[in-house]
Amino acid sequence: MNSLQNLFGLSFSSKLNNIQSSFQTAHDKAVTLISKMNDKISEKEEEVKKIQSEIKDIENIKAQANKFVGNLKSILV
């Protein structure tokens, strides 16, 4: 090692490689996190669609029940 390498412990090239590696690791982790979040969003969107479908089914049955009650009222009055 030359005197600068002795002073800093690593060559500038090694330090730069370490920094680049750290940024690459951070990038990879962020990409993985984004992918997981996108998967969770898709999962939740599917849950919402299912719930919306269930609500429509309930509303249809409720409309039928209201019609039935209305018909009964007209017969009983």
Backbone bond lengths (Angstrom), bond angles and torsions (degrees), N, CA, C in turn:
res aa  C-N    CA-C-N  psi(-1)  N-CA   C-N-CA  omega(-1)  CA-C   N-CA-C  phi
1 M - - - 1.456 - - 1.511 110.06 -
2 N 1.316 114.56 142.91 1.455 116.82 175.59 1.526 109.47 -83.17
3 S 1.326 116.89 179.16 1.466 119.90 -173.21 1.529 112.44 -64.97
4 L 1.350 119.25 -34.41 1.469 120.98 177.55 1.523 111.01 -66.92
5 Q 1.321 115.72 -40.48 1.460 118.95 179.04 1.528 110.19 -65.83
6 N 1.321 116.87 -36.98 1.459 120.02 176.82 1.530 110.58 -65.01
7 L 1.327 116.44 -37.50 1.461 121.34 -178.12 1.526 111.13 -67.20
8 F 1.322 117.68 -44.18 1.465 121.71 -175.26 1.531 112.96 -97.38
9 G 1.297 118.92 -11.57 1.451 121.50 178.50 1.513 113.33 87.35
10 L 1.297 118.73 -37.58 1.460 123.29 178.78 1.519 108.96 -128.74
11 S 1.307 114.96 156.11 1.459 117.93 175.34 1.523 108.15 -72.20
12 F 1.305 116.28 158.99 1.461 120.49 177.13 1.522 110.47 -59.27
13 S 1.293 115.72 -37.04 1.461 120.55 179.13 1.529 110.74 -62.48
14 S 1.314 116.93 -43.06 1.469 120.83 177.91 1.517 111.10 -64.56
15 K 1.330 116.88 -41.46 1.463 120.22 178.58 1.521 110.92 -63.17
16 L 1.321 116.30 -43.51 1.467 120.54 178.60 1.524 109.90 -62.56
17 N 1.323 117.03 -41.95 1.469 120.35 177.87 1.529 111.02 -61.71
18 N 1.315 116.77 -39.81 1.473 120.53 177.74 1.527 111.14 -63.49
19 I 1.321 116.34 -42.63 1.462 121.13 178.95 1.529 109.87 -63.96
20 Q 1.329 116.15 -46.52 1.463 120.08 179.39 1.527 110.76 -61.04
21 S 1.294 116.50 -39.94 1.460 120.99 178.82 1.526 110.67 -63.76
22 S 1.322 116.76 -40.73 1.468 120.78 178.43 1.524 110.84 -62.79
23 F 1.329 116.40 -43.42 1.456 119.47 178.84 1.526 111.34 -67.55
24 Q 1.304 117.76 -36.64 1.464 121.25 177.74 1.523 110.26 -64.16
25 T 1.339 115.91 -42.31 1.465 120.42 177.74 1.524 110.31 -62.52
26 A 1.331 116.89 -45.17 1.467 120.56 178.70 1.527 110.37 -61.10
27 H 1.305 116.76 -42.74 1.474 122.09 178.52 1.524 110.22 -60.51
28 D 1.319 116.57 -48.91 1.467 120.94 -178.30 1.525 111.33 -61.51
29 K 1.331 116.49 -41.26 1.467 119.92 178.73 1.522 111.06 -65.92
30 A 1.327 116.92 -39.61 1.466 120.62 179.10 1.532 110.69 -65.65
31 V 1.324 116.90 -41.18 1.469 120.83 178.13 1.529 110.33 -62.81
32 T 1.311 116.82 -42.45 1.467 121.31 178.08 1.527 110.64 -63.14
33 L 1.321 116.74 -43.22 1.460 121.32 178.61 1.525 111.16 -61.77
34 I 1.315 117.16 -44.86 1.468 121.82 179.05 1.522 109.96 -60.49
35 S 1.312 116.89 -43.01 1.463 121.20 179.02 1.530 110.94 -61.38
36 K 1.324 116.99 -43.76 1.458 121.19 178.35 1.522 111.19 -63.80
37 M 1.335 116.52 -39.93 1.464 120.02 178.62 1.529 110.60 -66.06
38 N 1.330 117.14 -40.63 1.464 120.27 177.59 1.526 110.96 -62.40
39 D 1.327 116.76 -40.02 1.469 120.49 176.74 1.523 110.57 -62.63
40 K 1.320 117.56 -42.31 1.464 121.66 -179.73 1.527 110.50 -66.26
41 I 1.330 116.58 -39.45 1.465 120.54 177.50 1.526 109.87 -61.51
42 S 1.315 117.11 -46.12 1.470 121.05 178.81 1.521 110.95 -60.37
43 E 1.320 116.09 -42.98 1.461 121.09 179.15 1.527 110.78 -61.01
44 K 1.325 116.92 -45.16 1.463 121.46 -179.31 1.528 110.72 -68.16
45 E 1.334 118.01 -36.92 1.460 120.85 177.70 1.532 110.65 -62.90
46 E 1.323 116.93 -38.45 1.464 120.81 177.11 1.528 110.50 -65.88
47 E 1.333 116.30 -39.69 1.460 119.89 176.99 1.532 110.88 -62.08
48 V 1.331 116.23 -42.11 1.467 120.97 179.00 1.527 110.40 -62.46
49 K 1.336 117.26 -43.78 1.466 120.73 178.85 1.527 110.96 -60.19
50 K 1.326 116.20 -41.65 1.464 120.22 179.17 1.520 110.30 -63.86
51 I 1.320 117.40 -44.60 1.465 121.38 179.94 1.527 110.31 -64.44
52 Q 1.343 117.16 -40.58 1.466 120.07 178.24 1.527 110.66 -62.25
53 S 1.313 117.19 -38.53 1.453 121.36 177.61 1.528 110.61 -65.02
54 E 1.322 116.51 -42.27 1.461 120.67 177.69 1.526 110.93 -62.69
55 I 1.329 116.89 -40.07 1.470 121.27 178.79 1.526 109.91 -62.75
56 K 1.331 117.40 -43.71 1.473 120.62 178.51 1.525 110.52 -61.13
57 D 1.322 117.19 -41.60 1.465 120.59 178.07 1.526 110.65 -60.98
58 I 1.311 116.57 -44.81 1.463 121.12 179.33 1.522 110.52 -63.52
59 E 1.341 117.05 -42.23 1.465 120.53 179.14 1.524 110.98 -62.42
60 N 1.338 117.12 -38.99 1.462 120.26 178.20 1.528 111.09 -64.75
61 I 1.312 116.85 -43.97 1.467 120.50 178.69 1.525 110.20 -65.54
62 K 1.326 116.73 -38.75 1.463 121.07 177.92 1.524 110.07 -62.42
63 A 1.337 117.74 -42.60 1.466 121.39 178.69 1.525 110.02 -62.12
64 Q 1.315 116.87 -41.34 1.466 120.22 177.45 1.528 110.76 -63.46
65 A 1.326 116.89 -41.72 1.463 121.05 179.19 1.523 110.78 -64.74
66 N 1.337 117.05 -41.63 1.469 120.62 178.07 1.522 110.68 -62.45
67 K 1.315 116.75 -41.44 1.467 121.09 178.74 1.534 109.26 -63.91
68 F 1.309 117.27 -43.40 1.455 122.19 179.11 1.526 110.58 -60.50
69 V 1.340 116.55 -46.18 1.472 121.42 179.25 1.528 109.84 -62.32
70 G 1.327 116.31 -41.81 1.462 120.00 178.19 1.523 111.74 -61.44
71 N 1.323 116.10 -43.08 1.457 120.31 178.09 1.535 110.93 -63.55
72 L 1.318 116.36 -40.63 1.469 119.52 177.75 1.514 111.52 -63.07
73 K 1.346 116.55 -41.63 1.459 120.45 -179.60 1.529 110.50 -60.39
74 S 1.355 115.99 -42.03 1.467 118.96 -178.38 1.522 111.65 -67.72
75 I 1.303 116.89 -30.44 1.452 120.47 177.83 1.528 110.60 -74.81
76 L 1.315 117.13 -38.25 1.463 121.90 -174.67 1.528 113.22 -80.97
77 V 1.306 117.99 -17.33 1.464 120.02 -176.43 1.500 111.51 -86.28
